[in-house]
Amino acid sequence: MKRKDLLKILSKNGCILLRNGAKHDIYHNPNKGTTQPIPRHNEINEMLAKKILKDLT
C-alpha cells in the first residue's frame, strides 16, 4: 500500500500527527486513544498497513 493512501485513510478517520521521528511518524487517534508509528517508506507492507488501520481506526 502506498504511504500517502494510508495517511489519507487515517486522516479521514480522525487521526492526527503527533510528532515526526527519525524513521517513523507518530499518529494518534484521539477518539480511540491509540497511537501507532507509521514508517516513512513509499510502500508499506500490506500486513503492516492492515495492522495500523486495525489499531487506529
C-alpha angles and dihedrals in degrees: 000000000000114000094230091054090052091050091051091054091047094050091049088056093052101261118151134200110252100181145331118250130191097268103001139046117222115227126189132196107209092191093058098027096230131132128200135177115237116205118232096232120125089231121041120198112257093234091052092046091052091050092049091049092047092051098043104036 
